Amino acid sequence: MRALRAAAAAEAASLVVLLANLLSVHAEPVASLVGPLHGTAYLAAIALTLMTPTASRAARWLSVIPGVGGLLALRRLRADGTDGTEGTDDTGAANGGPPGAR
């Protein structure tokens, strides 16, 4: 799941860089460097979602949306409870303890 988070973040961040470059100076070296990075992150996010055995059909389809598909797939995996974080709170610590301790 950590790899999918990294791929989704790289996909979204590289899209922002590409769009900012397009709307401002449109420097060819930036596009040449970040374009392939974006494509690789996009394909990695799709592949990692498809390789997640508990991914729902919706999460798999969401992953193919260009630019933000990895983030949407992660969100769906969390909503389905199949992202490997069940049994933990937001900090990743195990749930439990005395009632009212939170």
Secondary structure by P-SEA (a helix, b strand, c coil): caaaaaaaaaaaaaaaaaaaaaaccccaaaaaaaaaaaaaaaaaaaaaaaacccccaaaaaaaaccccaaaaaaaaaaaacccccccccccccccccccccc
